[in-house]
Amino acid sequence: MSIVQKDFLKKIKDFGLNSYEAKIWTALLSRGISTAGELSDIANVPRSRSYDVLESLEKKGFIIMKIGKPIKYIAVDPDEVVERVKKNVKAESEKQVETLESIRESDLLDELKSLHKNGVEMVDPSEITGALKSRHNAYDQIDQMIRTAEKELTLVTTEEGILRKADTHFRSLKKAHDRGVKISIACPVTDKNRSTISDLQSIATIRDVTVQARLVIADNKEVLFMLLDDDAVHPTYDVGVWINTPFFAAALMEMFSLVWKQAKEVKVKV
């Protein structure tokens, strides 16, 4: 099999198909209508597996079985397949969300939270740390910190960083503000991010601070700081460190307060 064919089949798997299903389906698309035996030979799939694969494809809506002897299979138009896959993915996603919501309202979640609380209480504070590889994972953790903050949130970021955080976390920040959390943001204010700063002013106090740092402090007990320059690293290779220790968080806040006091509050009008 050529590299082109391998890449093509790999992309086909984005439809939610396994290797055999991808091979059989593409073989049927090339024929329009065919028998299981013919498809097995064309796709180089064992005949003992071809019927199971075709049955699976039929259930997923990729093919139609034509009644007769021998039984033949008809390929569904790819445009229609895309719509069916979208519909199935959406239905499955909604079903999973409903399941998770039902867990939230059940005794199971209380039991899991109790286990976690008891477990954390037994852990040495020095061990409650974690490395977060990729910006996506770091932002997931930041969003959790924002959602669980009770009193105060401090964000230090870059010119580009404030644009990303506003895009990713604005809703969570707004909810935190609405429940009384004090939000302070320190970042460089430029023409590039002035509009975003204007949007954030309603929920946070913002000061123009040019510091090459990216970190979040929640309630003087949790800290997440990024290790790399966001201008010099791809988001996939970005790295963050999360620490849950009041002593270190308080020390960082003391140092941050010195910079914060010297900076001027920003009032941007767009």
C-alpha positions in Angstrom: 0.0 0.0 0.0 1.4 3.4 -1.0 2.0 6.3 1.4 -0.8 8.2 -0.3 -3.3 5.4 0.2 -2.2 5.1 3.9 -2.8 8.8 4.4 -6.1 8.6 2.6 -7.3 5.8 4.8 -6.1 7.6 7.9 -8.2 10.6 7.1 -11.2 8.3 6.4 -10.9 7.1 10.0 -12.0 10.6 11.0 -15.5 9.4 10.1 -15.3 7.1 13.2 -14.3 4.0 11.2 -11.7 1.4 12.1 -9.2 0.2 9.6 -11.3 -2.6 8.0 -14.4 -0.4 7.8 -12.4 2.3 6.1 -11.0 -0.1 3.5 -14.4 -1.8 2.8 -16.2 1.6 2.5 -13.7 3.1 0.2 -13.7 0.0 -1.9 -17.5 0.1 -2.2 -17.4 3.8 -3.1 -15.2 3.0 -6.0 -17.7 0.3 -7.2 -21.0 1.9 -6.3 -22.6 -1.6 -5.7 -20.8 -4.8 -4.9 -20.9 -8.2 -3.1 -19.1 -8.9 0.2 -16.7 -11.3 -1.6 -15.8 -8.7 -4.2 -15.2 -6.0 -1.6 -13.1 -8.4 0.5 -10.8 -9.0 -2.4 -10.6 -5.3 -3.5 -10.0 -4.0 0.1 -7.7 -6.9 1.1 -9.9 -7.7 4.1 -10.3 -11.3 5.3 -13.6 -12.7 4.0 -14.3 -14.0 7.6 -14.4 -10.4 8.7 -16.1 -8.7 5.7 -19.7 -9.5 6.7 -19.2 -8.2 10.2 -17.6 -5.0 8.8 -20.4 -4.5 6.3 -23.1 -5.0 9.0 -21.3 -2.4 11.1 -21.2 0.0 8.2 -24.9 -0.5 7.5 -25.8 0.3 11.1 -23.7 3.5 10.9 -25.5 4.6 7.8 -22.6 4.3 5.4 -24.1 1.7 3.1 -27.4 0.1 2.1 -27.9 -3.7 1.8 -29.6 -4.7 -1.5 -31.9 -7.7 -1.0 -31.3 -10.5 -3.5 -29.0 -13.4 -4.3 -26.2 -12.8 -3.9 -26.6 -10.0 -1.4 -25.1 -6.8 -2.6 -24.3 -3.5 -1.0 -24.8 0.1 -2.2 -22.7 3.0 -1.2 -24.4 6.0 0.3 -23.4 9.4 -1.1 -20.5 10.8 1.0 -22.3 14.1 1.5 -25.2 12.3 3.1 -22.7 10.2 5.2 -21.2 13.4 6.6 -24.6 14.6 7.7 -25.5 11.2 9.3 -22.1 11.1 11.1 -22.7 14.7 12.4 -26.2 13.8 13.6 -24.9 10.6 15.3 -22.0 12.5 17.0 -24.3 15.2 18.2 -26.8 12.6 19.6 -24.0 10.7 21.3 -22.6 13.9 22.8 -25.9 15.0 24.1 -26.4 11.5 25.6 -23.0 11.7 27.4 -23.8 15.2 28.7 -27.1 13.9 30.1 -25.4 11.0 31.7 -22.8 13.3 33.4 -25.5 15.7 34.6 -27.4 12.7 36.1 -24.2 11.8 37.9 -23.9 15.3 39.2 -27.3 15.0 40.9 -26.6 11.5 42.3 -25.1 10.2 45.5 -22.2 8.8 43.5 -20.7 12.3 43.0 -20.9 13.0 46.7 -19.1 9.8 47.4 -16.4 10.6 44.9 -15.9 14.1 46.3 -15.7 12.6 49.8 -13.0 10.2 48.7 -11.1 13.0 47.0 -11.3 15.3 50.0 -10.1 12.6 52.4 -7.3 11.6 50.0 -6.1 15.2 49.6 -6.0 15.7 53.3 -3.7 12.8 53.6 -1.3 14.1 51.0 1.8 16.1 51.8 1.4 19.6 50.3 4.7 19.2 48.5 3.2 16.4 46.5 0.1 18.4 45.3 1.8 19.6 42.1 1.3 18.7 38.5 3.0 19.4 35.1 0.6 20.3 32.3 1.9 19.6 28.8 0.3 21.7 26.0 -1.5 25.1 26.4 -4.9 23.3 26.0 -4.3 21.3 29.2 -3.0 24.3 31.1 -6.1 26.3 30.1 -8.4 23.5 31.3 -6.7 23.7 34.7 -6.9 27.5 34.7 -10.6 27.3 33.9 -11.1 25.0 36.9 -9.3 27.4 39.1 -11.5 30.3 37.9 -14.7 28.2 38.4 -13.8 27.2 42.0 -12.3 30.5 43.2 -14.2 31.9 46.2 -12.5 35.2 47.0 -9.7 36.4 44.7 -8.1 35.7 41.3 -4.9 37.2 40.0 -3.8 36.8 36.4 -0.5 37.9 35.0 -0.1 37.5 31.3 1.4 38.8 28.0 0.1 41.0 25.2 -1.1 37.9 23.3 -1.9 36.0 26.4 -4.7 38.3 27.5 -6.4 37.9 24.0 -6.3 34.1 24.4 -7.5 34.1 28.0 -10.4 36.5 27.2 -11.4 34.2 24.3 -11.2 31.0 26.4 -12.2 32.1 29.9 -14.4 35.2 29.7 -17.6 33.3 30.6 -16.0 31.7 33.6 -14.4 35.0 34.7 -17.8 36.7 34.3 -19.4 34.1 36.6 -16.6 34.4 39.1 -17.1 38.2 39.2 -20.9 37.8 39.6 -20.4 35.6 42.6 -18.2 38.2 44.3 -14.7 37.1 43.3 -12.2 39.9 43.1 -10.3 39.7 39.8 -7.0 41.5 39.1 -5.3 41.3 35.7 -1.7 42.5 35.0 -0.6 42.7 31.4 0.9 45.0 28.7 -1.9 47.2 27.2 -1.3 47.9 23.5 -3.3 48.8 20.5 -3.5 45.1 19.7 -5.4 44.1 22.8 -7.1 47.4 23.7 -10.5 46.3 22.6 -10.2 43.1 24.7 -9.1 45.1 27.7 -12.2 47.3 27.3 -14.4 44.2 27.4 -12.7 42.8 30.5 -12.9 46.1 32.5 -16.5 45.4 33.5 -15.4 42.3 35.5 -11.8 42.9 36.5 -9.4 45.5 37.6 -6.6 45.8 35.0 -3.2 47.4 35.3 -0.7 48.0 32.5 2.3 45.9 33.6 5.1 44.8 31.3 6.3 41.6 32.9 7.5 38.6 31.0 5.4 36.2 33.1 2.3 34.1 32.7 0.6 32.9 35.9 -2.7 32.6 37.8 -3.2 32.7 41.5 -6.5 31.6 43.0 -7.5 32.4 46.6 -3.9 32.7 47.7 -3.6 28.9 47.7 -3.4 27.6 44.1 -0.8 28.7 41.5 -0.4 27.8 37.9 2.5 29.3 36.0 3.8 28.8 32.5 7.4 27.9 32.0 8.0 29.1 28.4 7.8 32.3 26.3 4.5 32.2 24.4 6.0 34.0 21.5 8.7 31.3 21.1 6.7 28.1 21.6 4.0 26.3 19.7 0.8 25.8 21.9 1.3 22.0 21.7 4.7 22.3 23.4 3.8 24.9 26.0 4.3 23.7 29.6 2.6 24.8 32.8 3.1 23.8 36.5 0.2 23.7 38.9 0.9 23.9 42.7 -1.6 23.8 45.5 0.1 25.3 48.5 -0.9 28.4 50.4 2.7 29.2 51.5 4.0 29.5 47.9 0.9 31.3 46.6 1.1 33.8 49.4 4.8 34.5 48.7 4.0 35.1 45.0 1.2 37.4 45.9 3.5 39.5 48.1 6.0 39.9 45.3 3.2 40.6 42.8 1.6 43.3 45.0 4.8 45.3 44.8 4.6 45.5 41.0 0.8 46.0 41.2 1.0 49.0 43.5 3.4 50.8 41.1 1.3 50.2 38.0 -1.6 52.4 37.0 -5.1 51.1 36.6 -6.3 51.0 33.0 -9.4 52.7 31.8 -9.8 52.0 28.1 -12.4 53.6 25.9 -13.0 52.0 22.5 
